């Protein structure tokens, strides 16, 4: 029997069924109207173009193998290039505005947010025995609020979000950061995800055993990568955990 102590999870496509569309013109029209009250006169098309151009520039300028962007930095840069300074807005409001814009942009882009069936009761059952954590490709400005909105804000002992690190899964450093935060070894943890490349391959590179939960999102295959267990309903996760907990990682 292994000394299993922690279970780590992907979020979007694993715990939360979410759909977003950042290409909707109405998003940038609403932001444009809001910004006029802050002293920024930018047309919706210009905001949209600047947003995606800045995102691409961040990724292109990164030296990481799996680069991640910083959405708050994108909005901060947009405000700066638009000429918004402390002389126009109070310093504290100017400091908070990029975070607010990141949250507003995400809220307007979101079309669906719901838990997959059985997620909350399964997590409640598991956290009686194990420390739970998140390793997610996302931005903290909206990943944490979305966990709260889905009713999962109190479930996790650590939340690792790629936007805070500058690189994405399958970079093993994200999984290692979660293990360090929980003070557990790779052989004492399991990772649950829906993407064979980002989640299963990534977690395995960090030494974790894996449970694959194939939802409508994510890659279903990557080379010869194979998870340690596959479930077809989230309610099966406790059985998967029990199976892996009863076996050594070398079995």
N, C-alpha and C positions, 0 to 999 in steps of 0.2 A: 504494500500500500504506500502511495506517495504522500508527502507532506504538503497537500494542496492548501494554500492560504488565500489566494486572490483570483478573481475573475475579472478580466478586462473586456470592454465592449467597444466596438464601433457604434456610432449613433445613427446617422442618416442611412436608411436602407436596412438597418439591423434592428434598432429599437423603435425608430420613428419613421413612419411613412410620410415623406415630404415631397412636395413638388414646388419648384420655383422657376421663374422665367425673368431674367434680368434684361431681356430685350424689349419688354413692353414699353411703348412710348409714354403711356400714362404715368409711369414711375418718374420719369425725368421732367414731365410737365408739372407734376405735383411738387417735386423738389425745386424746380425753377421758381414756382410761385412762392414757396416758402422762403427761398433765398432772397427774394426781393425785400422781405422784411428785415433781413440782416445787412442790407446794403450791397448785395451782389446781384448784378444784372446779367444773367447768362440765359440764353435760350435753351430749351430742352435738348435739342440736338447737340448743342455745344457741350452741355454737361455730360450727355451720354458718350460722346466721342472722347472727351477728356478722361472720363472714368475708365473706359476700356483701354485707352492708350497708356494711361498710367499703370494699369494692371500689367499689360504686356511688357512695359519698360522695366517694372520691378522684377518680373520673372527673367527677362532677358539679361538683366544686370546682375543676377544672382550667380554665385559660384557653386551653388549646391547642385547635386545631381537631380534632386526632386524639389525644385524651387516652389516656394509658397509666397503669396503676396500678403501684404498688410493692408486691410481695407481701411482702417482708421488713418493710416499714413496717406492713402490715396485721397481721402476727403480733406485731410489737412493740407496736402499739397495743392489741391484744387482751390481751396479758399485762399491760400497764399498767392497763387498765380493770378487770382481774381482781384487781388489788391486788398483783401480784408486784413486789417491790422488792428492793434490795440487802440489806435486813435479813433477807429470806427465803432468797435464793439468793446465792452468791458473785457479785461483779461480773462476772468473766470469763464465767461460765456464763450469766449473765443477758444478756450482750452477744451470745453465740453462739446462744442458744436460738431467736430469731426466724428465723435462717438455717436452723437445723436443722429447725424446724417447716415452713418453706417447702419444703425438700427432702423431708421426710417426707410432707407433703400431696401433693406431685407424684408421689412414688413410689407412694403408695397409689391415686392417681387414674389412673395409667397402666395401660392394658390391652394396648398393643402398642407395640413400638419395634424397628424394623428398617430397614436400608438398602434403598433401591430397588436393583434389579439394576444391576450395572456401576458403581455410584457410586465405590467406592474405587479401582479400577484407572483410571478416567477421571480422577479428581482427581490420582492419582499421575503420570499422563502429563502433565497440564496444568501441574502445579506445577514441572515441569522447565524450563518456558519462561516462566511467568507467576506473579506474586504472586497468591495466592488470599485472599479475604476473605469474611466473612459479614455480612449485614445482615438481622436477624431480629426479628420481633415476638415477644418472649418475655421471660422473667425470667432474669437471670444465675444466680440460685440453682439453676435447673435446666437452663437452656439449655446451659451449658458442661459440666456433668456428663453430659448426654445426648449431646452430641457425643463425649465420651470413651467413653461406654458403647457408642456405635455404631461405635467404632473410627476416629473422625475427629479426635481431639483434637490431632493433630500436623500437620494439613493447612493451617491458616490463619494468615496473617501478621497479620490483625486480625479481631476479632469485635465487631461493633456490635449491641447488644441494646437494644430499645426501652425496656425497664423501667428502664434506667440513665439515660434521657433525659427521661422523662415524656411522650413522644409516640410515635405509631406510624406505620408506613407507611400511606399513601403520602407522608408528610411528607418532602420532599426533603432535609431537614437530616440525616437518618440516612444517606442515601447519600453526602452530602457529607462526613460525618464519616469514613466508610470511605475515601473518596478521599484525604482529608487525611492519614489515618493511613498510607496507602501512598505518599503523595507523588506521586500521579498526577493528571492532568487528567481531566475527564469523557470526553473523546474518546479517552482511552487505556485505557478500561475498558469491560467488558461486564457486564450483570447478568442472572442466570439465575433465573427464578422460575416459580411455578405459578398465580399469581393475576393476572388481567388488570388489576385495579384497584390493589391494594396493591403489587404487584411491577412490572408492566410500566409502568403509568401513573406510579407513583411514581418509578421509576428514570428514565423519560423526562423527568420534570419537573426532575431533577437533571442532565440532559444526557447520560445514558448510552444506549448502544445496548443492546438487550435480546434475550434468547432466551427464548421461552415454552415451558414443558414442562408440558403439561396432564395432571396426574394426577387421582386421584379427588377431590381437594380443590381449593378455590379457585374464584373467578369465571372463567368461560370467555370473557366478553365484558364490555366497558365502553365504551359510547358508540362513538366511531369510533377508539378506540385500537387500534393494530396493532403487534405486535412486529416486530423486524427479521428474526427467524428463528424458525421453529417446529420442534421436534423431537417425535417420538412415542416415542422410546426414549432413555434417558440416554446410551447408547453412541453416539448420533449427535452428542453435544455437541462432540467434537473437530472434526468436519466443519463444524459451525456456526461454531465459533471461527475455523477456517481461512478460511471464506468471508468472515466479517466482517473478519478481519485483512487480507485482500487488497483491501479496499475502503475508500475514504475515508468518514467518517461522512456526507458530503454526497452520496454516490452514491445 
